[in-house]
Amino acid sequence: MIDTRPTILYIAGFGRSGSTILGMVLGAHPEALAVGEINQVFINWMQPKKRCACGERLHRCPLWTQVRAHFEQALPDITLERAAAITHAIEHLGARPSPDQRAQYRAIWQALLTSVAQVSGARYIVDSSKTAADALHRPAALREAGFEVRVVHLVRDPRAVVWSTIRLHRERTQRTNWIDTTARGVKTLAHLVLTETRQSSLVRLSYEDLTTQPQRTLEQIGAGVGIDFAPVIAQIARGDGLIAEHVLAGDLARMDSARGGLHLRPARADWRGQLPPLLVGLAAIYGRVALKGDTFKEQA
């Protein structure tokens, strides 16, 4: 296999911060491919019903079937279970990997990401795996594996992050009582403190700015990572939808793709009237202190 390692545009940040949308925006560049949460690809391949954003199940997707074939040809002795376990052992918050695990990780991700680049022809791979507890060390691990990793740190109003996390938890558990809501919110804020304050990136931006000032935000990202996003800016200005071709993500990407593409809309402060006052206060304090005012804004 020819070594054609792509450059990784890595979206760091916490879950529920808009990383799927930012990934689709960056992936609209003609030399880029947005792959979503690719750190979960081995787990996804083990789930027969898992779908790609193109609408096909992964074992039928024209991109991911070829990528898997290339990967298995390169590393025939590595099972999907082993690849997933090694990835977790290297990337998670409390990782203490052995030298052998590090070596296996390098081989696994060199084979996987090189395969993606070869099959897709992309020069840049947009990785939205983020840097929450399960993938905190992923950017550094990919660098150690020999990739050029350009990190874009996406943040969002922490009140919106907390509310989005609580809402998803309620949908999954049907628990809506005040105690459970508060506990989930405090846990989310604790994870934010543990992970968001450790990020090192070329550029940091807010989800709110991305949705209200996409041209300015993309120019900021381009200056930080050394890529001209003028084609994407023009696409957004024309009102063209952004298509999530082969993103490994949730229903949002597939739904918007099926409707003709994603159109950026200003973020809503729908946490208002929903979050308990305690969580609103704690999230606001975190936003002012940790985000230092340049990305946290008091929404009207």
C-alpha positions in Angstrom: 0.0 0.0 0.0 1.4 3.4 -1.0 1.7 5.7 1.9 -0.5 8.7 1.1 -1.2 10.0 4.5 -3.8 12.8 4.6 -3.8 15.9 6.8 -6.3 15.6 9.6 -8.6 18.6 10.4 -9.5 17.6 13.9 -12.6 19.1 15.6 -11.9 19.1 19.3 -14.6 19.9 21.8 -17.4 18.4 23.9 -20.4 16.5 22.6 -23.6 18.3 21.8 -21.5 21.3 20.6 -22.3 21.3 16.9 -19.3 19.2 15.7 -21.3 17.3 13.1 -22.4 20.6 11.5 -18.9 22.1 11.6 -17.6 18.8 10.1 -20.1 19.1 7.3 -19.1 22.7 6.7 -15.3 22.0 6.6 -16.0 18.8 4.6 -17.6 20.9 1.8 -14.1 22.0 0.8 -13.3 20.3 -2.6 -10.2 18.6 -1.2 -11.7 17.5 2.1 -13.9 14.6 3.3 -15.9 14.8 6.5 -16.0 11.4 8.2 -17.7 12.3 11.4 -16.8 10.3 14.6 -14.4 8.0 12.8 -12.9 6.9 16.2 -16.1 4.7 16.4 -15.6 3.1 12.9 -14.6 -0.3 14.2 -17.5 -0.5 16.6 -19.8 0.7 13.8 -18.5 -2.0 11.4 -19.5 -4.6 14.0 -23.1 -3.4 14.0 -24.9 -4.7 10.9 -27.7 -2.1 10.9 -25.4 0.9 11.3 -25.8 3.4 8.5 -23.6 5.9 6.7 -24.9 9.5 6.1 -25.3 8.5 2.4 -28.2 6.4 3.5 -26.7 3.0 2.9 -25.8 0.5 5.7 -22.0 0.6 6.2 -21.5 -2.9 4.7 -23.1 -1.5 1.5 -21.7 2.0 1.4 -19.4 2.5 -1.6 -16.8 4.3 0.4 -16.8 2.4 3.7 -16.9 -1.0 2.1 -13.7 -0.2 0.1 -12.0 1.4 3.1 -12.7 -1.8 5.2 -11.4 -4.0 2.4 -8.2 -1.9 2.2 -7.8 -2.0 6.0 -8.3 -5.7 6.3 -5.8 -6.3 3.5 -3.2 -4.1 5.2 -3.7 -5.7 8.7 -5.2 -9.2 8.2 -4.4 -10.2 11.8 -6.1 -7.3 13.5 -9.8 -8.0 14.3 -12.4 -5.2 14.6 -12.7 -6.0 18.3 -9.0 -5.6 18.8 -8.8 -2.4 16.8 -11.7 -0.9 18.8 -10.1 -2.0 22.1 -6.7 -0.5 21.2 -8.2 2.7 20.1 -10.0 3.1 23.4 -6.9 2.1 25.4 -4.9 4.9 23.8 -7.4 7.7 23.5 -9.6 7.7 26.7 -9.2 10.2 29.6 -7.3 7.8 31.9 -5.2 6.1 29.3 -2.0 4.4 30.4 -1.1 2.4 27.3 1.8 0.1 27.0 4.5 0.4 24.2 3.0 -2.5 22.4 -0.5 -0.9 22.4 1.0 2.3 21.1 2.7 0.4 18.3 -0.5 -1.3 17.4 -2.4 2.0 17.5 0.0 3.5 15.0 -0.4 0.6 12.6 -4.2 0.5 12.9 -4.7 4.2 12.3 -2.0 4.6 9.6 -3.8 1.8 7.7 -7.3 3.1 8.3 -6.8 6.8 7.5 -4.5 6.1 4.6 -7.2 3.8 3.2 -9.8 6.6 3.5 -7.6 9.0 1.6 -6.8 6.5 -1.1 -10.5 5.5 -1.7 -11.9 9.0 -1.5 -9.0 11.0 -3.0 -9.3 13.5 -0.2 -6.2 15.5 0.8 -7.9 16.5 4.1 -9.9 14.3 6.4 -12.3 16.1 8.8 -12.4 14.1 12.0 -15.3 15.0 14.3 -14.4 12.5 17.1 -14.1 15.5 19.5 -12.1 15.4 22.8 -14.6 14.3 25.4 -13.6 11.6 27.9 -13.5 8.8 25.4 -11.3 10.6 22.9 -9.4 13.2 24.9 -5.9 12.0 23.7 -6.9 11.3 20.1 -5.3 14.4 18.5 -1.9 13.7 20.2 -2.1 10.0 19.4 -2.7 10.7 15.7 0.3 13.0 15.7 2.4 10.2 17.3 1.1 7.9 14.6 2.7 10.2 12.0 -0.2 12.4 10.8 -0.2 16.2 10.5 -3.1 17.1 12.8 -4.6 20.6 12.6 -6.9 21.1 15.6 -10.0 23.4 15.5 -11.5 23.7 18.9 -15.3 24.2 18.8 -17.1 25.5 21.9 -20.7 26.3 22.5 -22.6 28.2 25.1 -22.3 25.7 28.1 -26.0 26.3 29.0 -26.9 25.0 25.5 -24.5 22.1 25.8 -26.0 21.1 29.2 -29.6 21.4 28.0 -28.9 19.4 24.8 -27.3 16.6 26.9 -30.1 16.6 29.4 -32.7 16.5 26.6 -31.0 13.5 24.9 -30.7 11.7 28.3 -34.5 12.2 28.8 -35.3 10.8 25.4 -33.3 7.7 26.1 -34.3 7.1 29.7 -37.7 8.9 30.0 -36.5 10.4 33.3 -37.6 14.0 33.7 -37.5 14.6 37.4 -35.6 17.6 38.9 -33.1 15.5 40.7 -32.1 13.5 37.7 -32.0 16.6 35.5 -29.7 18.4 38.0 -27.4 15.4 38.4 -27.0 15.0 34.7 -26.3 18.7 34.3 -23.7 18.8 37.0 -22.0 15.7 35.5 -21.9 17.4 32.1 -20.3 20.5 33.5 -17.7 18.4 35.4 -16.8 16.7 32.1 -16.5 20.1 30.4 -14.1 21.3 33.1 -12.0 18.1 32.8 -11.7 18.1 29.0 -12.3 21.6 27.5 -9.7 23.3 29.6 -7.0 21.0 28.3 -7.3 21.8 24.6 -4.5 23.1 22.5 -5.6 24.2 19.0 -4.7 26.4 16.1 -8.0 28.1 16.3 -11.0 28.3 18.7 -14.4 29.3 17.6 -18.0 29.2 18.9 -20.9 27.3 17.4 -22.9 30.5 17.8 -20.5 32.5 15.6 -20.4 29.7 13.0 -24.2 29.8 12.6 -24.5 33.6 12.6 -21.3 34.7 10.9 -20.2 31.7 8.7 -18.0 33.8 6.3 -16.0 35.5 9.1 -15.7 32.2 11.0 -14.5 30.2 8.0 -11.9 32.9 7.2 -10.8 32.6 10.9 -10.5 28.9 10.6 -8.7 29.1 7.2 -6.1 31.5 8.6 -5.5 29.2 11.5 -5.2 25.9 9.7 -3.7 27.2 6.4 -6.6 26.3 4.1 -8.6 28.6 1.8 -12.3 28.0 2.5 -13.4 30.5 -0.2 -15.3 27.7 -2.1 -17.3 26.8 1.0 -18.0 30.5 1.7 -19.3 30.9 -1.8 -21.5 27.8 -1.5 -23.1 29.1 1.7 -23.5 32.6 0.2 -25.4 31.0 -2.7 -27.7 29.2 -0.3 -26.6 25.8 -1.5 -27.1 23.0 1.0 -24.1 21.2 2.5 -24.3 17.5 1.9 -23.0 14.9 4.5 -21.9 12.3 2.0 -20.2 9.7 4.2 -20.3 11.1 7.7 -20.4 8.5 10.5 -22.9 10.4 12.6 -26.5 10.4 13.8 -29.9 11.1 12.3 -29.2 14.8 11.8 -26.6 14.3 9.1 -28.7 11.7 7.2 -31.9 13.8 7.5 -30.4 17.0 6.2 -28.6 15.1 3.4 -31.9 13.6 2.3 -33.6 17.0 2.3 -31.1 18.5 -0.1 -28.4 19.6 2.4 -27.7 21.5 5.5 -28.4 25.2 5.8 -26.8 27.1 8.7 -29.3 28.7 11.0 -28.7 30.8 14.1 -28.4 28.8 17.3 -31.4 29.1 19.6 -31.2 29.6 23.3 -33.8 26.9 23.9 -32.4 26.2 27.3 -34.2 29.2 28.6 -37.1 28.2 30.8 -35.9 24.6 30.8 -32.7 24.4 32.9 -33.0 24.7 36.7 -31.6 28.0 38.0 -28.7 26.2 39.7 -27.5 24.8 36.4 -27.9 28.1 34.6 -25.8 29.8 37.2 -23.0 27.1 37.2 -22.9 27.0 33.4 -22.7 30.8 33.2 -19.8 30.9 35.6 -18.0 28.2 33.7 -18.6 30.1 30.4 -17.2 33.4 31.7 -14.2 31.8 33.4 -13.1 28.9 31.2 -14.1 30.5 27.9 -12.7 33.9 29.0 -15.5 35.9 27.3 -14.2 35.5 23.8 -16.6 32.7 22.9 -19.2 32.9 25.7 -21.8 35.5 25.1 -24.9 36.5 27.1 -27.7 35.6 24.7 -30.6 38.0 24.6 
